[in-house]
């Protein structure tokens, strides 16, 4: 790039943009767009990023410069920028085989037009993956927050229609449709909440609020909450919560959320028999076993359980839908608390989930990265029968 191509953006004529100002080692490009996102002009940085002159970009949409798999993120960022004034997202550029990551910053100007800066991101070195993970989690949290407000409105209006709050609807099918809308909205809202919680855990933004509690009381309340649903399914939930558990310094919200996720998962995939909860104290650790007599999993499925959105079956034994996030979230929360969640299972026999949370000695910082439910390389992998024996069943 010659010196004649370098010009301060602030001195560029109206409707034109020069090469983006920034560190010489970081290729970047500035775009001016109208309120609809159509590119009006581009800077000389287009030569560096795309090997094309600025004139070739006039009339294009921003999405045409971005890898198609990132179009949803770009469209969401454009929407956020129009509402909030600014948005930032990390994407991959569409450069005909010469892929590259870029950070895209979109700003809305008072006159309504947009200015977008595309800054190439060098390949990550060993000490940078955490920054990339945090940025992705922040973006996920932004999108989740945006979805919750309209979803709550949809659920509320559907409930008003279902209850005929403002007068009769007429045909009974309208009430059925309103019920379906409400239930579908609640399912999506549950998914959004799980995504938001998972993104917080992965980005090290979950605040551990440990206090002196009676874990048996928390576990007993979880069992009570799920008992009616289990009885409707013809299943029995039993619990063994010895008084020796005493008091422990734990975060009650995290304990309750993980145990409810485990019970819900066990109920979803158990057709007959029951679910048993057993807790014990091992040193300073609380150890909770949740065992079911459900369909179980193969060794191959067990290796992938805990990955985001991975589901062994798309539906539970009674047609219950799931998001594939429950175990991923439970594992991330356990790690955040300094503990662990492990699974043992056998097809046709059931599953044993073991949660271990430390009391008192909490970690100084939460684990940042989510990892699937794999044991450490030096750990002993318990077969299903051994897991049953250890859980007291």
Buried (B, 14 or more C-beta within 10 A) or exposed (E): EEEEEEBEBEEBEEEBBBBBBEEEEEBBBBBBBEEEBBBBBBBBBBBBBBEEEBEEBEEBBBBEBBBEEBBEBBBBBBEBBBEEEEBBBBBBBBBEEEEBBBBBBBBBEEEEBBBBBBBBBEEEEEEEEEEEBBBBBBBBBBBBEBBBEEBEEBBEBBBEBBEEEEEEBEEEEBBEBBBEBBEBBBBBBBBBBBBBBBBBBBBBBBEBEBEEBBBBEBBBEBBEBBBEEBEEBEBEBEBBBEEEBEEBBBBBBBBBBBBBBBBBBBBBBBEEBBBBBBBBBEEEBBBBBBBBBBBBBEEEBBEBBBBBEBBBEEEBBEEEBBBBBBBBBBBBBBBBBBBBBBBBBBBEBBBBBBBBBBBEEBEEEBBBEBEBBBEEEEEEEBEBEEBBEBBEB
